[in-house]
Every structure is written in C-alpha cells, then in structure tokens.
Amino acid sequence: MMLPVSKFFTVQVRFLFESVHPFSFQEPSNALLSYIQKGIDFFERIGQFSKEKAAIEEEYSTKLKNLAKKYAKKTEEEDEVLKSVSYISAFNSFLYQLDQIAGKHHAAAESTREDIVAYVSSKACQLRSSRKNAISDLKTINDILEDHINDMWKSGKIYSRAYKDAESAYQKFYKADKNLEISRLELEKTRSHAMTRNEICEKAKSDYSKSVSTTNSEQKKYHDELLPVIFSRLKAVDKECIGDMSHVLQKLITVDECLSEGIGCCRQKTQKIVNNIEAESDSQLVLDSVEAMMEKPTPFDFEDLGDPKDCDSRAGDSIDGKHKSEALMPILKSPNKKNLLGNFLGIKKKEPEKLESPREVYADKNKPAHVRLSCLRSKIKSMEKELEQATQGREGITRLQKAYYANPQHGNPDACTAPLISYAKKIEALKANIQDLKELYILLEASAESSTPTERSFGGRDTPDTTRSMSGCSTNVSSTKTLEDGVIRERGGSSGDDSSKNIVRRISLKNEIFKKYLQIRQILTTPKRIISSPRTPKSAPFSATNTPVRRKKDISSPVLRSSFSGSFVVQKKTSIQPNPTLGAIRKMPGSATSSPHRSISSPMKIDKSEILVTVLFEFEQSSAETMSIIPGEELFVQETDNGDGWTRARKKRNQEVGFVPTSYLQFPVASICITPP
C-alpha cells in the first residue's frame, strides 16, 4: 500500500528548519545585570567621594591649626602692655576658637573615614558577591534550557534528513511505476525501498515531536518559574544598593550638621568676645602705661649773668677765655629731651664696647697657676676671634668704599672713613692686648714650671707632706707671686691708653719684661733648700766626715722635704736658739769633742727608752716588715731613719715592732737637731 507524502508538508518542514531561528533570551538578562553593576559602581563612587572629602577636611584642619598656632606664637612675643588690652585677648580667643573649629573639621574627617568609607567598602563587596551568585544561578538555568533546545534542533535535523530520503525513494517508485519497460521485480524492489525510508522518517518525526514538547515545557518553566526568581534576587541586590546609597548620603549630612553645629557654637563664642572689645579703655591703658614709663625731667635752674654794664669789672671772670654765657650753653643743650623721647619710644642708648685689659684677666692671684693659665688661654682665644671679626669688618668696609668710589651714585665713600678709623683703633688695641696676654701667659707658665717640686722626699712619693714640710715651699710661692704682682702693676696701665701713643712705650716695656723674665727664670731655676745654713766662722767648718758619702747625692736635690728623716740627738736639757734664717741650730753643752753643727744625715746614737713619738697620719701595713698605725698613737723609736724614709718603732700599748714612714711621725722638739746639709 502506498503512503503519499503531502507537498505542503514538505514545504512546511523546509521553512521550519531553514528560516526559523531560536529566541535570544540572554539580552534582557544582560541588560539587567549591567544596570545592577552600574548601581554598585555608583555606590563605590560615593564612597570614594566621601574618602576625598575626609582628606580635604583633614588637610583644611591641619592648615587651620598651623595658622592659629603661627599667629598665637606671634602674639606671645608682644610686651605685657599689649597682652593686657582687650583686642589682643579677643584675637587670642578668636585664634583659640579657630583651633577648636579645626578640631571639629578633624573630627568630621575621622568620622567620615571610619564610619562612611569603611561601610561603603564592606557593603560594595557584599553587593558584588550577591550579584555574582545570582549570575551563577542564571547561567545554570540558561545552560539547561540551551541543552534542551540544542537536542530539539538536533532531532529536527535528523527528521529533515529522513524526510528527504523518503521523498526521494517515493519519487523513484512513482517513476518506475509509470515505466512499462521495467520488470516487476525491479518495481517491487523500488517500492520496498520507499516503504523503508518512510518508516525511518516516521520514527524521526516521532523523536522530533517528543523533543519539541520537552523543550517547550522547559522553556515555559524557565520563563515562568526560574527566571523570575533570579530577577527577584537581582532586584533585591539593586534595592539594597540604592538603600545603602541613601544611608551613606544621610550619614554625610549628619556629619556636616554636627560640624556646622560645632562651628556655629565657636562662632557665637567668638562673636561675644569680639563684642567685648573696648577701644576707649584700651587706648587709655596704653596711654597710662606709657605715661608711667616717662621720667619727668628736673626743672632748669636760672642763672643770672649779672648786669651787662659791669663788663669792665668782670673782665677776669672768663673761664678759659669763654664767657659765662658760653659756659651756660651746654646746660641749655641738655640731653634730657632726647632721653625722654628715647624712653617713650623704648629706644636704649647703645653703650660703647669695653675691651678688658690683661690686668683684669690676671687679677685673681688666689687661684692655682693652672687655673689662671686656662683662663688666660681662653681669653686669648676669644680676643683672637674678636680680632678676626674686626679684620673681616674692616675688609668689608674697604670693599664697600672702593665700590662707592667706582660708582658714586650708589653711596658716599666718605661715609666709610669713620668706620674704618674705628676698626683700625679696635684692631690695634686688640693686637696690643693679645700680645700682652701672651707675654703674661709665658711668664706665668715659666713661674709655674719652676715652682713645681721635682722631688718630694728622700723616700720617694709615698708619704704626705706635714706641716713642717710646707715652710720652704710657701716662701718660694710667695716670692714668685710678689714678682708677678710687680710686673703686672707695671703692665696694667699700658692697655688703656691711646694706641698711637703706646708704640714706643710698649717696645720699652717688652724689653723690661724680657729682662725680668730672665731674672725670674734664673731665680726660680736655682735649687731651693728648705733649711738654710747659718753663717759659721771659718774656724769651725763642716767636716767632711759629718755627712756620709751615700747621702751627698740625696742632699743635692733641688727641693728637700722638711720632714725629719735624719738622725736625732737625745738630750734632756737643751736650749734651742732662734736664728733669723729658716733653719735652727741646737748647741750641745757638755760635749767638747762634738761639733757645734751636726748635719741632718749624720748618724747618731740615741737612747731608745727616751724617744717617744706621736703618729700624725694613718698607715696601713703593706708588707711583713711594716706595721699599721693610727693618728694619735704613741711609739718608741727603735732604729732611726737612715735616709730611706722609714723608721723602726715599737708600739707603746701592745709592744708591736715594725717599720713606719718617718714623715708620719711627730718627734719631740727638744730631741731634734736641725742642721743644714
């Protein structure tokens, strides 16, 4: 049985698969997503605006604070009178309120940065996340619908191909049926082929029909159920974004309102302070303060010059050839008016510079030599700096004068003459003072070096000076000071005279100072003996045997300690005869063979039981042969000092025996024999 295929169906199928295109459902979704993205971007733009506004507020606050601080510091430099007037206090209060306004702007900037900018950043991130989730769900349902549509188009293509094959098979069958020359076998074969193709086409048609129905149901579900849900979510995101924009703008308004309220309060306070300015009271206060500083001048005395008719009788009343009227002119030209005007304007008269003389620097003789040397050294350095500054000033004035000579229109070169003369006098005086100070420094340094003892005692530097050991040194120091005083008294007046008159005098003074310096060096470098030798008759010279050979080198020392490190003579009844010199000679009666003069270093025998000495200073035991002593302790001498500075003694209280420093002991006066070396 033949199954005819309608030509109308063929045309309809061709039109369906060749002309119809699927509906583009992504375009509205993309438009909605783009609109929401623009809303989020605008929300972030508001946040960026808030951030920049906060930065401007903070910058304005900083500049306002610096301005108030700058002018407040300037007002602090005013005097007390200006500080007490009302307009100064009003301006200070205005600056204070301005600083408060700056603080309000700073607080507004901080509030905007912490509350608004941070809120916008967090909410924008949240909105972007919600939009991203909605886009992901929309993409999922779009993919599902696209899969169904693709399956439908694939089934339609299969159906279209099967239909074409079936149509071609039927056309061949109809053609063979009309051909009378073809055999029945071939005709049956053609008919069975057409029937097979028709069955395949029907099956493809059934599959295509099912696919179309499934796609239509999915498309209806997409548009009626799934897509509205996604759109509602996107709408919620957009609605939330718009609400956040409104909230942020409201916060900005609130911050501005708080700022305006604070500024308004400060302005009200400033207005009250400005209203309290009183011009009359301020002017009167300044006038009273100026009047209080004014000094009323003393009244002028009237001096009656007498009757002009008596000029013959007053011919001898002239003062150095000038009449009394001429002598009265300086009185009439009193500088009280100038002083009064200067006091009123606050101008102080410049005092002339005073150059200190070397005598003022070297006046204190109670200080040690090294202290005075340090003072002189610092003074010389300072005066050299002043000399350098004066020289530079003179050079600058000289260059300026040369420039004036080259270009007279710039200035008068004669005006530079007076400063040049002043600088020349100052430089000459400074050079003279520096030279005098250097000479004094050399003199003091030489005296200090010569008066320094080179050897403290026979026993070295391990023992302190006693009261008896200072007599010779004090004599030398006093003599040195006397020489210094004499030189300074001669030099003191040479620094204050005029420089032009001092040239010859300074040359002669330098020669005298150099001679005295050589004399002082000769005196100070001569070995000083603390114990001087009395004049003895030629009949009784010192015997060479009185001083041992081992002590001669020690005695020839420049400075000897006057501590009794020699031998001692014990005599119950002795008479000490004073001598004008520093030494003392003890006569020893009852001794015909002994010499009337005995050296300190001559060894003598003593009676140990009769020499009782007292300890002056504390001494700690330093070795096995020494012993410790304390001040006030009494000792018996066992062995005298042999020139090494040690004495062997025995304690009175516990019979301890040991060596102690000789200079630490005080010997009885009656038992001491002091003779020159």
Helices and strands as residue ranges (DSSP letters): H 7-19, H 26-76, H 80-84, H 86-111, I 112-117, H 118-178, H 184-221, I 222-226, H 227-275, H 279-293, G 308-311, H 324-332, H 336-345, H 358-361, H 369-406, G 408-410, G 413-416, H 417-450, G 468-470, H 471-491, G 492-494, G 499-501, H 503-524, H 549-555, E 575-577, E 585-587, G 608-610, E 612-615, E 634-639, E 646-651, E 657-661, G 662-664, E 665-666, G 669-671
